[in-house]
């Protein structure tokens, strides 16, 4: 098994372990909060009657679960912001909120407009402008990629060069793709990018008309992740060096291509920030629970009055 598929297998195991850990933690938290809620309800019931006891137990349970859950979520978002800003802001990129819980960075690297997206997965994407008007996808020989390529009857270009035996290239311009990796300069840049995954399970390098797109996904660790500033610097400047070489170090692509409507739509969706929609949804959810709490309080007060 090659290193790429070893990482893929490790990533699958980490997903399974993560699900188990989260479920055990959730059951433990609910169990402990439930015991505390019942205890508080018994105390309230001893002084105010059974109705107040049930009401207090329910309120304590939902306030702790809801409040604690949101506090943990806020902590996670702030920690993510700190880690990512520490990695990408020193490169000259400006960070901002992305889809409420994640981060997006924009700026110029080596004179090229560069965007970085970090979102659920975890997935990290680097999108850098280029003058290239061609299309190619470069990845390691992952078993699942090979499986789906076979189903779709897509045959990759296999460079067959020393050091690139496990590299697969899908392209609309075979001659140009071969020239990209046929000498040590191009091959070394491709190898460096594909091997430098850090904690991520996999990555792939994609060229579409006007952009170079590097995507990382998955986590080989159960929970922990971190992107040191030097790692972020290496990723970003590796893409910039690759773009420079692909534009000026080899002959231009034999045919110019344009973005398809599907690619344009995908880019617009990627750049669309849904933070406001999420905030409105969260406010609506809070308002709903507040309304339920008021209704329950009124109902309890009526029952208490009837009991007297």
VEXNU-412842 format. One record per residue (C-alpha): x, y, z; residue number from 0. Coordinates in pm, whole numbers, plus 32768, in hexadecimal, padded with zeros to 4 digits. Layout:
% residues N
<vexkol c1="X" c2="Y" c3="Z" i="NUM"/>
...
***
This chain:
% residues 308
<vexkol c1="8000" c2="8000" c3="8000" i="0"/>
<vexkol c1="808D" c2="8157" c3="7FA0" i="1"/>
<vexkol c1="80A3" c2="827B" c3="8093" i="2"/>
<vexkol c1="7F71" c2="8324" c3="7FFC" i="3"/>
<vexkol c1="7E90" c2="81FA" c3="8041" i="4"/>
<vexkol c1="7F2A" c2="81CC" c3="8199" i="5"/>
<vexkol c1="7EBE" c2="8331" c3="81EA" i="6"/>
<vexkol c1="7D67" c2="82E6" c3="8154" i="7"/>
<vexkol c1="7D41" c2="81B4" c3="8233" i="8"/>
<vexkol c1="7DB4" c2="8277" c3="8363" i="9"/>
<vexkol c1="7CB9" c2="8386" c3="830F" i="10"/>
<vexkol c1="7B9C" c2="8288" c3="8300" i="11"/>
<vexkol c1="7C00" c2="81FC" c3="8455" i="12"/>
<vexkol c1="7C12" c2="835A" c3="84E9" i="13"/>
<vexkol c1="7AB0" c2="83A7" c3="846B" i="14"/>
<vexkol c1="7A30" c2="826B" c3="8513" i="15"/>
<vexkol c1="7AEB" c2="82BA" c3="8657" i="16"/>
<vexkol c1="7A6D" c2="8424" c3="864F" i="17"/>
<vexkol c1="7903" c2="83B2" c3="8634" i="18"/>
<vexkol c1="7930" c2="82C2" c3="8758" i="19"/>
<vexkol c1="79DA" c2="83C9" c3="8833" i="20"/>
<vexkol c1="78D2" c2="84D3" c3="87E8" i="21"/>
<vexkol c1="77B1" c2="83E6" c3="882F" i="22"/>
<vexkol c1="7847" c2="836A" c3="8975" i="23"/>
<vexkol c1="788A" c2="84D2" c3="89E0" i="24"/>
<vexkol c1="7727" c2="8539" c3="8983" i="25"/>
<vexkol c1="768C" c2="841A" c3="8A48" i="26"/>
<vexkol c1="776B" c2="8469" c3="8B74" i="27"/>
<vexkol c1="770F" c2="85DB" c3="8B70" i="28"/>
<vexkol c1="759A" c2="8597" c3="8B50" i="29"/>
<vexkol c1="75AE" c2="8495" c3="8C67" i="30"/>
<vexkol c1="7665" c2="857F" c3="8D58" i="31"/>
<vexkol c1="7588" c2="86AB" c3="8D06" i="32"/>
<vexkol c1="7455" c2="85CD" c3="8D2C" i="33"/>
<vexkol c1="74C0" c2="8560" c3="8E8A" i="34"/>
<vexkol c1="7506" c2="86C9" c3="8EF0" i="35"/>
<vexkol c1="73B6" c2="8739" c3="8E60" i="36"/>
<vexkol c1="72F7" c2="862C" c3="8F1E" i="37"/>
<vexkol c1="73AE" c2="8689" c3="9060" i="38"/>
<vexkol c1="7356" c2="87FA" c3="9032" i="39"/>
<vexkol c1="71EF" c2="8798" c3="8FE2" i="40"/>
<vexkol c1="71D5" c2="86CA" c3="9122" i="41"/>
<vexkol c1="724C" c2="87F4" c3="91EE" i="42"/>
<vexkol c1="7156" c2="88DF" c3="9142" i="43"/>
<vexkol c1="7040" c2="87DE" c3="9169" i="44"/>
<vexkol c1="7081" c2="87C2" c3="92DC" i="45"/>
<vexkol c1="7037" c2="8936" c3="9307" i="46"/>
<vexkol c1="6F42" c2="8987" c3="91F0" i="47"/>
<vexkol c1="6E93" c2="8845" c3="919C" i="48"/>
<vexkol c1="6EAC" c2="8741" c3="9088" i="49"/>
<vexkol c1="6E53" c2="8831" c3="8F6E" i="50"/>
<vexkol c1="6F6E" c2="8920" c3="8FC4" i="51"/>
<vexkol c1="7059" c2="87FB" c3="8FEF" i="52"/>
<vexkol c1="7017" c2="877D" c3="8E8D" i="53"/>
<vexkol c1="702D" c2="88DF" c3="8E02" i="54"/>
<vexkol c1="717A" c2="8929" c3="8EAA" i="55"/>
<vexkol c1="720D" c2="87DD" c3="8E3B" i="56"/>
<vexkol c1="71A4" c2="881D" c3="8CD2" i="57"/>
<vexkol c1="7222" c2="8984" c3="8CCE" i="58"/>
<vexkol c1="7373" c2="8927" c3="8D68" i="59"/>
<vexkol c1="73A1" c2="880B" c3="8C6F" i="60"/>
<vexkol c1="7353" c2="88D8" c3="8B39" i="61"/>
<vexkol c1="740A" c2="8A13" c3="8BAD" i="62"/>
<vexkol c1="7549" c2="8950" c3="8BFB" i="63"/>
<vexkol c1="753A" c2="8880" c3="8ABB" i="64"/>
<vexkol c1="74DF" c2="89A5" c3="89D9" i="65"/>
<vexkol c1="75BE" c2="8AA5" c3="8A86" i="66"/>
<vexkol c1="76E1" c2="89B7" c3="8AAF" i="67"/>
<vexkol c1="76C6" c2="8942" c3="8948" i="68"/>
<vexkol c1="76CE" c2="8AA6" c3="88C5" i="69"/>
<vexkol c1="77F0" c2="8B01" c3="89AA" i="70"/>
<vexkol c1="78B6" c2="89D9" c3="8925" i="71"/>
<vexkol c1="785F" c2="8A3E" c3="87C0" i="72"/>
<vexkol c1="78D3" c2="8BA4" c3="8801" i="73"/>
<vexkol c1="7A17" c2="8B24" c3="8899" i="74"/>
<vexkol c1="7A53" c2="8A46" c3="8768" i="75"/>
<vexkol c1="7A16" c2="8B64" c3="8673" i="76"/>
<vexkol c1="7AFB" c2="8C54" c3="872E" i="77"/>
<vexkol c1="7C0D" c2="8B4D" c3="8749" i="78"/>
<vexkol c1="7BF0" c2="8B01" c3="85D5" i="79"/>
<vexkol c1="7C07" c2="8C76" c3="8587" i="80"/>
<vexkol c1="7D3F" c2="8C9A" c3="865F" i="81"/>
<vexkol c1="7DF0" c2="8B6F" c3="85C1" i="82"/>
<vexkol c1="7D9E" c2="8BCF" c3="845B" i="83"/>
<vexkol c1="7DE6" c2="8D44" c3="8481" i="84"/>
<vexkol c1="7F34" c2="8CEF" c3="851D" i="85"/>
<vexkol c1="7F85" c2="8C18" c3="83EA" i="86"/>
<vexkol c1="7F0A" c2="8CEF" c3="82C7" i="87"/>
<vexkol c1="7EFE" c2="8E5D" c3="8333" i="88"/>
<vexkol c1="807F" c2="8E7C" c3="8345" i="89"/>
<vexkol c1="8083" c2="8E24" c3="81D0" i="90"/>
<vexkol c1="7FCC" c2="8F68" c3="8183" i="91"/>
<vexkol c1="7E73" c2="8ECC" c3="8165" i="92"/>
<vexkol c1="7D45" c2="8F6D" c3="820A" i="93"/>
<vexkol c1="7C66" c2="8E80" c3="82CE" i="94"/>
<vexkol c1="7AF0" c2="8E94" c3="8301" i="95"/>
<vexkol c1="79CF" c2="8DBE" c3="8370" i="96"/>
<vexkol c1="795C" c2="8CB8" c3="8276" i="97"/>
<vexkol c1="780A" c2="8C0F" c3="8298" i="98"/>
<vexkol c1="7802" c2="8C7F" c3="8405" i="99"/>
<vexkol c1="78D9" c2="8B6B" c3="8499" i="100"/>
<vexkol c1="7A03" c2="8B67" c3="83AB" i="101"/>
<vexkol c1="7B08" c2="8C4F" c3="8310" i="102"/>
<vexkol c1="7B5B" c2="8CE4" c3="81C0" i="103"/>
<vexkol c1="7C98" c2="8DA1" c3="8162" i="104"/>
<vexkol c1="7CDD" c2="8E85" c3="803B" i="105"/>
<vexkol c1="7E09" c2="8F45" c3="7FBE" i="106"/>
<vexkol c1="7F2A" c2="8F3A" c3="7ECA" i="107"/>
<vexkol c1="804B" c2="8E44" c3="7ECD" i="108"/>
<vexkol c1="8168" c2="8E8B" c3="7DDA" i="109"/>
<vexkol c1="8081" c2="8F7C" c3="7D25" i="110"/>
<vexkol c1="7F6B" c2="8E7A" c3="7CFB" i="111"/>
<vexkol c1="7E12" c2="8E99" c3="7D90" i="112"/>
<vexkol c1="7DF6" c2="8D80" c3="7E8C" i="113"/>
<vexkol c1="7CCF" c2="8CFB" c3="7F52" i="114"/>
<vexkol c1="7CD7" c2="8BFB" c3="806A" i="115"/>
<vexkol c1="7BA0" c2="8B4C" c3="80ED" i="116"/>
<vexkol c1="7B8D" c2="8A76" c3="8227" i="117"/>
<vexkol c1="7A42" c2="89C7" c3="8261" i="118"/>
<vexkol c1="7999" c2="888D" c3="82DE" i="119"/>
<vexkol c1="7A51" c2="8747" c3="82A6" i="120"/>
<vexkol c1="7B4D" c2="87CE" c3="82FA" i="121"/>
<vexkol c1="7B8E" c2="884F" c3="819B" i="122"/>
<vexkol c1="7C93" c2="8951" c3="813F" i="123"/>
<vexkol c1="7C91" c2="89E8" c3="7FE3" i="124"/>
<vexkol c1="7D8D" c2="8ACF" c3="7F3E" i="125"/>
<vexkol c1="7D13" c2="8B81" c3="7E06" i="126"/>
<vexkol c1="7E19" c2="8C4C" c3="7D48" i="127"/>
<vexkol c1="7DF2" c2="8D0C" c3="7C04" i="128"/>
<vexkol c1="7EC0" c2="8CA7" c3="7AD6" i="129"/>
<vexkol c1="7ED5" c2="8D04" c3="7968" i="130"/>
<vexkol c1="7EBA" c2="8B94" c3="7908" i="131"/>
<vexkol c1="7D87" c2="8B3C" c3="783A" i="132"/>
<vexkol c1="7D8A" c2="89C4" c3="7856" i="133"/>
<vexkol c1="7CFA" c2="88B1" c3="792D" i="134"/>
<vexkol c1="7DAE" c2="87A0" c3="79F2" i="135"/>
<vexkol c1="7D90" c2="86E2" c3="7B37" i="136"/>
<vexkol c1="7EC0" c2="8651" c3="7BE7" i="137"/>
<vexkol c1="7EAA" c2="8561" c3="7D0B" i="138"/>
<vexkol c1="7F51" c2="8438" c3="7DAC" i="139"/>
<vexkol c1="7EDB" c2="82D7" c3="7D60" i="140"/>
<vexkol c1="7DC1" c2="82C4" c3="7E5E" i="141"/>
<vexkol c1="7CFA" c2="8180" c3="7E4E" i="142"/>
<vexkol c1="7BA6" c2="822D" c3="7E54" i="143"/>
<vexkol c1="7C0A" c2="8320" c3="7D41" i="144"/>
<vexkol c1="7C78" c2="81FE" c3="7C66" i="145"/>
<vexkol c1="7B32" c2="8147" c3="7CB2" i="146"/>
<vexkol c1="7A51" c2="8269" c3="7C49" i="147"/>
<vexkol c1="7B2A" c2="82B9" c3="7B1C" i="148"/>
<vexkol c1="7AF9" c2="8154" c3="7AA5" i="149"/>
<vexkol c1="7980" c2="816B" c3="7AD7" i="150"/>
<vexkol c1="7975" c2="82B1" c3="7A10" i="151"/>
<vexkol c1="7A63" c2="8223" c3="790C" i="152"/>
<vexkol c1="7B5E" c2="833A" c3="7940" i="153"/>
<vexkol c1="7CC2" c2="82D5" c3="78F7" i="154"/>
<vexkol c1="7DD2" c2="83A3" c3="799F" i="155"/>
<vexkol c1="7F1B" c2="8405" c3="7907" i="156"/>
<vexkol c1="802F" c2="834B" c3="79C1" i="157"/>
<vexkol c1="8178" c2="8406" c3="799F" i="158"/>
<vexkol c1="8240" c2="82CA" c3="79EB" i="159"/>
<vexkol c1="8367" c2="83A1" c3="7A53" i="160"/>
<vexkol c1="8454" c2="8358" c3="7B6D" i="161"/>
<vexkol c1="83C1" c2="83E8" c3="7CAC" i="162"/>
<vexkol c1="8263" c2="840A" c3="7C15" i="163"/>
<vexkol c1="8202" c2="829B" c3="7BFE" i="164"/>
<vexkol c1="80D4" c2="82D0" c3="7CE1" i="165"/>
<vexkol c1="805F" c2="8416" c3="7C3F" i="166"/>
<vexkol c1="7F2B" c2="8422" c3="7B61" i="167"/>
<vexkol c1="7ECF" c2="8542" c3="7A79" i="168"/>
<vexkol c1="7D7E" c2="857E" c3="79D7" i="169"/>
<vexkol c1="7D95" c2="8683" c3="78C6" i="170"/>
<vexkol c1="7CFE" c2="8713" c3="778A" i="171"/>
<vexkol c1="7E5C" c2="8758" c3="76FE" i="172"/>
<vexkol c1="7F3D" c2="8626" c3="771A" i="173"/>
<vexkol c1="8066" c2="86C1" c3="766B" i="174"/>
<vexkol c1="806D" c2="87EB" c3="7754" i="175"/>
<vexkol c1="803A" c2="8712" c3="788B" i="176"/>
<vexkol c1="8161" c2="8636" c3="7829" i="177"/>
<vexkol c1="823F" c2="8766" c3="77F4" i="178"/>
<vexkol c1="81D5" c2="87E2" c3="794E" i="179"/>
<vexkol c1="8272" c2="86B7" c3="79FE" i="180"/>
<vexkol c1="8376" c2="8638" c3="7909" i="181"/>
<vexkol c1="849B" c2="86F5" c3="79A3" i="182"/>
<vexkol c1="8513" c2="8707" c3="7B0A" i="183"/>
<vexkol c1="848C" c2="8868" c3="7B41" i="184"/>
<vexkol c1="8320" c2="8814" c3="7B01" i="185"/>
<vexkol c1="832F" c2="86B6" c3="7B95" i="186"/>
<vexkol c1="83CD" c2="8736" c3="7CD7" i="187"/>
<vexkol c1="82C4" c2="8843" c3="7D02" i="188"/>
<vexkol c1="81A8" c2="874C" c3="7CCD" i="189"/>
<vexkol c1="8246" c2="8651" c3="7DBB" i="190"/>
<vexkol c1="827A" c2="8758" c3="7EC8" i="191"/>
<vexkol c1="8112" c2="87CF" c3="7EB9" i="192"/>
<vexkol c1="8075" c2="8674" c3="7EBC" i="193"/>
<vexkol c1="8152" c2="85EE" c3="7FD5" i="194"/>
<vexkol c1="812E" c2="871A" c3="80BB" i="195"/>
<vexkol c1="7FDD" c2="86C1" c3="815A" i="196"/>
<vexkol c1="802C" c2="86F7" c3="82CE" i="197"/>
<vexkol c1="7F06" c2="8662" c3="8394" i="198"/>
<vexkol c1="7E1A" c2="8659" c3="8269" i="199"/>
<vexkol c1="7DBB" c2="850A" c3="81D2" i="200"/>
<vexkol c1="7DD7" c2="856E" c3="8066" i="201"/>
<vexkol c1="7E0D" c2="868D" c3="7F76" i="202"/>
<vexkol c1="7DF6" c2="86CF" c3="7E04" i="203"/>
<vexkol c1="7E6E" c2="87DE" c3="7D1A" i="204"/>
<vexkol c1="7D81" c2="8858" c3="7C0F" i="205"/>
<vexkol c1="7DAA" c2="894E" c3="7AF3" i="206"/>
<vexkol c1="7C76" c2="89ED" c3="7A5C" i="207"/>
<vexkol c1="7C77" c2="8B12" c3="7969" i="208"/>
<vexkol c1="7CF6" c2="8C3F" c3="7A2D" i="209"/>
<vexkol c1="7D33" c2="8B8E" c3="7B79" i="210"/>
<vexkol c1="7E0E" c2="8A95" c3="7C2F" i="211"/>
<vexkol c1="7D50" c2="89E0" c3="7D3E" i="212"/>
<vexkol c1="7DF7" c2="8919" c3="7E55" i="213"/>
<vexkol c1="7D0B" c2="8860" c3="7F40" i="214"/>
<vexkol c1="7D52" c2="879F" c3="8080" i="215"/>
<vexkol c1="7C4D" c2="86CD" c3="8133" i="216"/>
<vexkol c1="7C1D" c2="85DD" c3="8253" i="217"/>
<vexkol c1="7CD8" c2="85BF" c3="839B" i="218"/>
<vexkol c1="7DC2" c2="84A3" c3="83F6" i="219"/>
<vexkol c1="7D9F" c2="84FD" c3="8567" i="220"/>
<vexkol c1="7C6A" c2="84AE" c3="8634" i="221"/>
<vexkol c1="7C30" c2="8616" c3="86A5" i="222"/>
<vexkol c1="7D6C" c2="86E6" c3="86A8" i="223"/>
<vexkol c1="7DDB" c2="87C1" c3="8587" i="224"/>
<vexkol c1="7EBF" c2="88ED" c3="8560" i="225"/>
<vexkol c1="7F5A" c2="89B1" c3="8440" i="226"/>
<vexkol c1="80A7" c2="8A4C" c3="84A6" i="227"/>
<vexkol c1="80FC" c2="8B95" c3="83F2" i="228"/>
<vexkol c1="8227" c2="8AF5" c3="8346" i="229"/>
<vexkol c1="8144" c2="89E2" c3="82BB" i="230"/>
<vexkol c1="804C" c2="8ADF" c3="822F" i="231"/>
<vexkol c1="816D" c2="8BA5" c3="8199" i="232"/>
<vexkol c1="81F5" c2="8A6C" c3="80F1" i="233"/>
<vexkol c1="80A2" c2="8A0E" c3="805C" i="234"/>
<vexkol c1="8055" c2="8B67" c3="7FD3" i="235"/>
<vexkol c1="81AB" c2="8BA8" c3="7F3E" i="236"/>
<vexkol c1="81BC" c2="8A47" c3="7EAD" i="237"/>
<vexkol c1="8081" c2="8A95" c3="7DE7" i="238"/>
<vexkol c1="8110" c2="8BE6" c3="7D7A" i="239"/>
<vexkol c1="8257" c2="8B41" c3="7D0B" i="240"/>
<vexkol c1="8194" c2="8A36" c3="7C4F" i="241"/>
<vexkol c1="80C3" c2="8B43" c3="7BA0" i="242"/>
<vexkol c1="81FB" c2="8C03" c3="7B3B" i="243"/>
<vexkol c1="829F" c2="8ACB" c3="7AAE" i="244"/>
<vexkol c1="8165" c2="8A56" c3="79F6" i="245"/>
<vexkol c1="813A" c2="8BAD" c3="7955" i="246"/>
<vexkol c1="82A4" c2="8BFE" c3="78F9" i="247"/>
<vexkol c1="8379" c2="8AC8" c3="7924" i="248"/>
<vexkol c1="82DA" c2="89F5" c3="7813" i="249"/>
<vexkol c1="8229" c2="8A32" c3="76C5" i="250"/>
<vexkol c1="80C4" c2="8AB6" c3="76DD" i="251"/>
<vexkol c1="7F9C" c2="89C5" c3="76C8" i="252"/>
<vexkol c1="7F50" c2="8959" c3="7565" i="253"/>
<vexkol c1="7DE7" c2="89D0" c3="757E" i="254"/>
<vexkol c1="7D3C" c2="8ADB" c3="764C" i="255"/>
<vexkol c1="7C0D" c2="8A7C" c3="7717" i="256"/>
<vexkol c1="7B06" c2="8B4A" c3="77CD" i="257"/>
<vexkol c1="7A50" c2="8B0E" c3="7912" i="258"/>
<vexkol c1="7917" c2="8A40" c3="78E4" i="259"/>
<vexkol c1="77CD" c2="8AB9" c3="7974" i="260"/>
<vexkol c1="77E9" c2="89A3" c3="7A79" i="261"/>
<vexkol c1="7942" c2="8A1C" c3="7AE6" i="262"/>
<vexkol c1="78CB" c2="8B85" c3="7AF7" i="263"/>
<vexkol c1="77A3" c2="8B1B" c3="7BCB" i="264"/>
<vexkol c1="7884" c2="8A4D" c3="7CB1" i="265"/>
<vexkol c1="7969" c2="8B7A" c3="7CE3" i="266"/>
<vexkol c1="7844" c2="8C60" c3="7D31" i="267"/>
<vexkol c1="77BD" c2="8B68" c3="7E31" i="268"/>
<vexkol c1="7916" c2="8B43" c3="7ED1" i="269"/>
<vexkol c1="7935" c2="8CBB" c3="7EF7" i="270"/>
<vexkol c1="77D3" c2="8CEC" c3="7F75" i="271"/>
<vexkol c1="77CB" c2="8D30" c3="80EB" i="272"/>
<vexkol c1="7692" c2="8CA8" c3="8194" i="273"/>
<vexkol c1="76E5" c2="8D3C" c3="82EB" i="274"/>
<vexkol c1="75B4" c2="8E21" c3="82F0" i="275"/>
<vexkol c1="74C7" c2="8D03" c3="82A0" i="276"/>
<vexkol c1="7563" c2="8C32" c3="83B6" i="277"/>
<vexkol c1="7549" c2="8D55" c3="84AC" i="278"/>
<vexkol c1="73D9" c2="8D89" c3="8456" i="279"/>
<vexkol c1="739D" c2="8C16" c3="8487" i="280"/>
<vexkol c1="7450" c2="8C1C" c3="85DA" i="281"/>
<vexkol c1="7387" c2="8D4B" c3="864C" i="282"/>
<vexkol c1="7247" c2="8C9C" c3="85E1" i="283"/>
<vexkol c1="72AE" c2="8B65" c3="86A2" i="284"/>
<vexkol c1="72F8" c2="8C2F" c3="87DD" i="285"/>
<vexkol c1="71AB" c2="8CE5" c3="87BA" i="286"/>
<vexkol c1="70F8" c2="8B99" c3="8796" i="287"/>
<vexkol c1="7193" c2="8B0B" c3="88D3" i="288"/>
<vexkol c1="714D" c2="8C52" c3="898B" i="289"/>
<vexkol c1="6FE0" c2="8C3B" c3="8922" i="290"/>
<vexkol c1="6FCE" c2="8AD0" c3="8993" i="291"/>
<vexkol c1="7065" c2="8B33" c3="8AE3" i="292"/>
<vexkol c1="6F62" c2="8C47" c3="8B12" i="293"/>
<vexkol c1="6E45" c2="8B5B" c3="8AB6" i="294"/>
<vexkol c1="6EC7" c2="8A53" c3="8BA9" i="295"/>
<vexkol c1="6EEB" c2="8B58" c3="8CBD" i="296"/>
<vexkol c1="6D85" c2="8BCD" c3="8C89" i="297"/>
<vexkol c1="6D09" c2="8A67" c3="8C84" i="298"/>
<vexkol c1="6DC4" c2="8A15" c3="8DC7" i="299"/>
<vexkol c1="6D3C" c2="8B4E" c3="8E70" i="300"/>
<vexkol c1="6BD7" c2="8AED" c3="8E0F" i="301"/>
<vexkol c1="6C09" c2="8989" c3="8E92" i="302"/>
<vexkol c1="6C9E" c2="8A0C" c3="8FD4" i="303"/>
<vexkol c1="6B76" c2="8AF7" c3="9004" i="304"/>
<vexkol c1="6A7E" c2="89D9" c3="8FC6" i="305"/>
<vexkol c1="6B3C" c2="88F6" c3="90B9" i="306"/>
<vexkol c1="6B18" c2="89F8" c3="91CE" i="307"/>
***
